Amino acid sequence: MKHFLKKLYHFSGTWTGAIFFVLIMIFFVAQSFVIPSGSMKRSMLIGDFLFAKKFSYGIPIPELPWIGLKVFPDIHHNGHLIEGDRPQRTDIVIFYVPTDRKTHYVKRCVAVGGDELLYYDKHLLIHPHEGDTYIRAHYPQEKIVTVMGKLWVDNPYSKLFPGIQYLPEYDANSFLLMLQRVNQVDMQPLYIEGLKAPGYTVGGSPVNVFYKKVEPDHYYMIGDNRDNSNDSRFWGSVPYSLIIGQPWFTYFSLEYRSYARVYSGSGGGRDHQALSRVCGDLDLGSKACEKKWDAYRYSVRWSRVGRSIKTMEREEPTVD
């Protein structure tokens, strides 16, 4: 045993050994990711560099970094080398987006297989598949509403996770965007009598809500920044086969966005909340504000470095 450990130690000091052990870490333990968009703001911020636990939901089939080449066949037909636990409601999950199965997304799991959802402006109603008795036992009475003869929970996670918000950056919101793309979204448009929601007419039919029942062993992923999130409402539930893991902790956090990006959305991600915090009473479109932002750019968010995601997501956000 001592001889074996000595040889292993010497092997780890070679280039081949170093690459081998790094790949083992990436394949089975942890992998580095960076948050590129504001869809999880303010629970997770653009420029958060984090490690993801690859073993949270079993072991996904290992693939070579950057090129996405699988190194093992999918013998279980579920995208995992070793099957494990499934995502739970409220988990923040890293997964492949179903539309291309190559791009990593980070969203919150709001519903699991068998759950039903209703979505209208500023309201996400969930009917867990466990039924009305479960809802009464696990959710506060003030969040429970009756729709279509059964109980639903209205925005059940907003008090648990202060970063969940409905703050559109544009003169619209995700519900209106879904109405405009009604034939391209995942949820079914409906009109429910008695629902206190504004009504619209789409294709000659009244609509005041979108409905979805999640498929078995699928998970509905929605960004905490709900009016600025491309998520399951637009491209559907995520099957277990595309689940990668969970964000673990941030090892670095950097504000790197340009003024053009945060002001006008150049490159994606207009963010007037962050700009207002830096520029104060200055006109956001002024040269003075641009100069102030440029001086702030590339600042490190030290308060987020080395922090657990599970800890930060339950705290009142201190930055945008």
PLY file of the C-alpha trace (Angstrom):
ply
format ascii 1.0
element vertex 320
property float x
property float y
property float z
element edge 319
property int vertex1
property int vertex2
end_header
0.00 0.00 0.00
2.82 2.38 0.92
4.55 1.62 -2.40
1.30 2.27 -4.30
0.75 5.62 -2.57
4.32 6.65 -3.32
3.85 5.86 -7.02
0.52 7.72 -7.01
2.21 10.74 -5.45
4.91 10.80 -8.12
2.31 10.31 -10.86
0.29 13.29 -9.59
3.39 15.46 -9.99
3.61 14.78 -13.73
1.68 16.68 -16.41
-0.23 13.52 -17.27
-1.08 12.93 -13.63
-2.19 16.51 -13.09
-4.50 16.38 -16.12
-5.84 12.99 -15.01
-6.77 14.19 -11.52
-8.26 17.46 -12.80
-10.48 15.49 -15.19
-11.54 13.15 -12.38
-12.58 16.19 -10.35
-14.49 17.71 -13.27
-16.12 14.41 -14.22
-17.29 13.31 -10.80
-16.92 15.96 -8.09
-17.02 19.64 -9.03
-16.92 21.86 -12.09
-16.48 25.60 -12.47
-19.23 27.77 -13.97
-19.81 31.49 -14.35
-23.21 33.19 -14.28
-23.53 34.95 -17.69
-27.01 36.48 -17.45
-29.32 38.15 -14.96
-32.08 35.53 -14.98
-31.28 34.46 -11.38
-30.73 37.99 -10.08
-30.70 38.74 -7.23
-30.05 35.29 -5.78
-27.13 34.81 -8.15
-25.44 37.65 -10.01
-23.81 38.10 -13.40
-20.11 37.56 -12.79
-20.51 35.02 -9.97
-17.89 32.31 -10.49
-19.01 29.14 -8.77
-18.28 25.48 -8.29
-21.09 23.03 -8.99
-21.58 19.75 -7.17
-21.65 17.10 -9.90
-22.88 14.41 -7.47
-26.05 16.14 -6.18
-28.40 14.09 -8.37
-26.25 11.08 -9.15
-23.25 11.18 -11.46
-23.97 12.62 -14.93
-22.16 10.97 -17.81
-18.71 12.60 -17.88
-17.81 14.74 -20.86
-14.67 16.52 -21.95
-14.73 20.22 -20.93
-15.44 22.84 -23.63
-16.08 20.31 -26.41
-18.93 18.42 -24.73
-17.81 14.97 -25.89
-19.25 12.18 -23.74
-16.62 9.72 -22.55
-19.07 6.93 -21.61
-22.18 5.61 -23.38
-25.60 6.33 -21.88
-26.28 2.71 -20.93
-29.08 3.63 -18.50
-30.76 6.01 -21.00
-31.11 8.69 -18.34
-28.00 10.80 -18.91
-26.29 9.51 -15.75
-23.51 7.06 -15.11
-24.90 6.52 -11.60
-28.54 7.35 -10.91
-29.25 9.44 -7.82
-31.70 11.73 -6.09
-33.98 13.96 -8.14
-34.20 17.76 -7.90
-36.64 18.99 -5.28
-38.86 22.05 -5.36
-36.82 25.19 -4.50
-33.46 23.65 -5.53
-31.23 25.80 -7.74
-30.14 23.41 -10.48
-27.56 23.38 -13.28
-28.78 21.58 -16.40
-28.66 21.47 -20.17
-31.40 23.49 -21.85
-33.70 21.06 -23.72
-33.72 23.09 -26.94
-30.07 22.38 -27.78
-28.86 19.95 -25.06
-25.45 21.68 -25.05
-25.90 24.99 -23.24
-25.69 25.07 -19.42
-28.48 26.93 -17.61
-28.93 27.74 -13.93
-32.52 28.13 -12.67
-34.68 27.30 -9.68
-36.79 24.14 -9.75
-40.31 25.37 -9.00
-42.23 22.17 -9.77
-41.63 18.44 -10.23
-43.36 15.69 -12.18
-47.12 15.63 -11.63
-47.31 19.21 -10.30
-49.59 21.73 -12.00
-48.81 25.41 -12.56
-50.81 28.51 -13.37
-48.96 31.64 -14.40
-50.28 35.17 -14.88
-48.83 38.62 -14.33
-46.72 38.58 -11.13
-48.28 35.32 -9.94
-46.99 31.75 -10.11
-49.55 29.33 -8.67
-48.50 25.73 -7.96
-50.64 22.70 -7.16
-48.22 20.02 -5.85
-49.11 16.53 -7.01
-49.45 15.41 -3.35
-52.83 17.20 -3.27
-54.88 19.53 -1.10
-54.13 17.83 2.24
-50.40 18.22 1.63
-50.86 21.88 0.69
-52.76 22.67 3.89
-50.06 20.98 5.97
-47.02 22.56 4.31
-47.95 26.09 3.21
-49.25 29.15 5.11
-52.97 29.79 4.77
-52.46 33.30 3.37
-50.71 31.85 0.30
-53.39 29.24 -0.48
-56.08 30.03 -3.06
-58.84 27.94 -4.63
-58.92 27.77 -8.42
-60.76 25.24 -10.58
-62.06 23.44 -7.50
-58.65 22.68 -5.91
-56.00 24.38 -3.83
-53.00 26.24 -5.25
-50.11 28.06 -3.58
-49.48 31.59 -4.85
-45.77 32.47 -5.22
-44.82 29.83 -2.61
-41.08 30.54 -2.57
-40.89 34.33 -2.52
-40.65 34.67 1.28
-38.06 31.88 1.55
-35.76 33.41 -1.07
-35.67 37.25 -1.06
-33.89 37.29 -4.43
-37.07 36.19 -6.24
-38.51 39.26 -7.97
-40.73 40.61 -10.72
-38.81 43.69 -11.89
-38.89 43.98 -15.69
-36.09 45.96 -17.30
-38.27 46.85 -20.27
-41.81 48.16 -20.76
-43.23 44.66 -20.63
-43.15 41.51 -18.56
-42.80 37.80 -19.22
-46.57 37.19 -19.21
-47.12 39.72 -21.99
-44.16 38.28 -23.86
-45.76 34.83 -23.62
-49.00 36.22 -25.01
-47.09 37.60 -27.99
-45.47 34.19 -28.56
-48.47 32.10 -27.57
-47.77 29.43 -30.19
-44.10 29.14 -29.19
-44.34 28.77 -25.41
-44.60 25.61 -23.35
-47.63 26.54 -21.25
-51.23 26.33 -22.46
-53.24 29.58 -22.64
-56.56 29.44 -20.77
-59.35 31.65 -19.54
-60.49 30.84 -16.00
-63.72 32.45 -14.78
-63.40 34.15 -11.41
-59.61 34.40 -11.49
-58.56 37.90 -10.47
-56.33 38.38 -13.48
-56.54 40.81 -16.43
-58.01 39.26 -19.55
-56.66 39.43 -23.10
-57.80 38.23 -26.48
-55.44 36.01 -28.44
-56.50 34.65 -31.83
-60.10 35.53 -31.03
-60.09 33.60 -27.74
-59.98 35.05 -24.21
-56.83 34.35 -22.17
-55.98 35.33 -18.59
-53.58 32.58 -17.50
-51.12 29.96 -18.73
-51.37 26.34 -17.51
-48.91 23.45 -17.33
-48.83 19.95 -15.85
-45.24 18.74 -15.48
-44.38 15.41 -17.09
-43.13 12.47 -14.95
-39.42 12.67 -14.05
-39.28 16.23 -15.45
-38.61 19.49 -13.63
-39.90 23.00 -14.24
-37.09 25.54 -14.05
-37.81 29.26 -13.71
-35.36 32.09 -13.02
-35.71 34.11 -9.82
-35.66 37.27 -11.95
-38.93 36.17 -13.48
-39.64 39.02 -15.85
-36.17 38.74 -17.36
-35.70 34.99 -17.62
-35.63 32.60 -20.56
-36.81 29.42 -18.86
-39.19 26.45 -18.86
-42.17 28.69 -19.61
-40.69 29.17 -23.08
-38.91 25.87 -23.86
-40.43 23.27 -21.55
-39.71 20.97 -18.64
-36.22 19.58 -18.08
-35.90 15.77 -18.02
-33.68 14.08 -15.45
-31.32 13.08 -18.26
-30.28 16.75 -18.69
-29.67 17.47 -15.00
-26.01 18.18 -14.15
-25.87 19.24 -10.50
-26.26 22.06 -8.01
-24.38 25.32 -7.50
-22.15 24.82 -4.46
-20.30 28.02 -3.54
-18.88 31.12 -5.21
-15.10 31.25 -5.36
-15.06 34.70 -7.01
-17.52 37.43 -7.99
-16.69 40.25 -10.39
-18.69 43.09 -11.91
-17.30 43.04 -15.45
-20.19 44.37 -17.56
-19.67 47.40 -19.76
-21.71 50.58 -19.45
-23.26 49.89 -22.89
-24.46 46.50 -21.69
-26.06 47.64 -18.44
-27.56 50.77 -19.98
-28.88 49.62 -23.35
-28.60 45.86 -23.27
-25.71 45.65 -25.73
-24.52 42.05 -25.56
-27.59 41.12 -23.50
-28.64 42.09 -20.01
-29.79 45.68 -19.53
-29.58 46.37 -15.78
-30.78 49.81 -14.71
-31.09 48.61 -11.11
-27.34 48.14 -10.83
-26.71 51.36 -12.74
-28.97 53.34 -10.41
-27.17 51.95 -7.38
-23.82 53.20 -8.71
-24.92 56.49 -10.29
-27.44 57.58 -7.67
-29.37 60.70 -8.78
-27.40 61.12 -12.01
-29.18 60.72 -15.33
-28.48 57.10 -16.26
-27.86 58.10 -19.88
-25.37 60.83 -19.04
-21.62 60.87 -19.58
-21.21 61.46 -15.85
-23.02 58.20 -15.08
-20.97 56.36 -17.71
-17.76 57.67 -16.12
-18.92 56.60 -12.68
-19.82 53.12 -13.91
-16.46 52.74 -15.70
-14.71 53.54 -12.41
-16.85 50.92 -10.64
-16.42 48.27 -13.35
-14.15 45.31 -12.53
-14.81 45.70 -8.83
-14.79 42.49 -6.82
-17.87 41.63 -4.74
-15.89 40.47 -1.74
-19.00 39.78 0.32
-19.87 36.92 -2.06
-16.46 35.27 -2.32
-16.27 31.85 -0.67
-19.96 31.88 0.25
-22.31 28.90 0.04
-25.19 29.34 -2.43
-27.63 27.80 0.07
-26.65 30.45 2.60
-26.74 33.46 0.26
-30.06 32.59 -1.39
-31.89 32.99 1.95
-30.31 36.35 2.77
-31.67 39.73 1.80
-29.63 40.70 -1.29
-27.19 43.54 -0.69
-26.26 44.20 -4.34
-28.07 44.02 -7.69
0 1
1 2
2 3
3 4
4 5
5 6
6 7
7 8
8 9
9 10
10 11
11 12
12 13
13 14
14 15
15 16
16 17
17 18
18 19
19 20
20 21
21 22
22 23
23 24
24 25
25 26
26 27
27 28
28 29
29 30
30 31
31 32
32 33
33 34
34 35
35 36
36 37
37 38
38 39
39 40
40 41
41 42
42 43
43 44
44 45
45 46
46 47
47 48
48 49
49 50
50 51
51 52
52 53
53 54
54 55
55 56
56 57
57 58
58 59
59 60
60 61
61 62
62 63
63 64
64 65
65 66
66 67
67 68
68 69
69 70
70 71
71 72
72 73
73 74
74 75
75 76
76 77
77 78
78 79
79 80
80 81
81 82
82 83
83 84
84 85
85 86
86 87
87 88
88 89
89 90
90 91
91 92
92 93
93 94
94 95
95 96
96 97
97 98
98 99
99 100
100 101
101 102
102 103
103 104
104 105
105 106
106 107
107 108
108 109
109 110
110 111
111 112
112 113
113 114
114 115
115 116
116 117
117 118
118 119
119 120
120 121
121 122
122 123
123 124
124 125
125 126
126 127
127 128
128 129
129 130
130 131
131 132
132 133
133 134
134 135
135 136
136 137
137 138
138 139
139 140
140 141
141 142
142 143
143 144
144 145
145 146
146 147
147 148
148 149
149 150
150 151
151 152
152 153
153 154
154 155
155 156
156 157
157 158
158 159
159 160
160 161
161 162
162 163
163 164
164 165
165 166
166 167
167 168
168 169
169 170
170 171
171 172
172 173
173 174
174 175
175 176
176 177
177 178
178 179
179 180
180 181
181 182
182 183
183 184
184 185
185 186
186 187
187 188
188 189
189 190
190 191
191 192
192 193
193 194
194 195
195 196
196 197
197 198
198 199
199 200
200 201
201 202
202 203
203 204
204 205
205 206
206 207
207 208
208 209
209 210
210 211
211 212
212 213
213 214
214 215
215 216
216 217
217 218
218 219
219 220
220 221
221 222
222 223
223 224
224 225
225 226
226 227
227 228
228 229
229 230
230 231
231 232
232 233
233 234
234 235
235 236
236 237
237 238
238 239
239 240
240 241
241 242
242 243
243 244
244 245
245 246
246 247
247 248
248 249
249 250
250 251
251 252
252 253
253 254
254 255
255 256
256 257
257 258
258 259
259 260
260 261
261 262
262 263
263 264
264 265
265 266
266 267
267 268
268 269
269 270
270 271
271 272
272 273
273 274
274 275
275 276
276 277
277 278
278 279
279 280
280 281
281 282
282 283
283 284
284 285
285 286
286 287
287 288
288 289
289 290
290 291
291 292
292 293
293 294
294 295
295 296
296 297
297 298
298 299
299 300
300 301
301 302
302 303
303 304
304 305
305 306
306 307
307 308
308 309
309 310
310 311
311 312
312 313
313 314
314 315
315 316
316 317
317 318
318 319
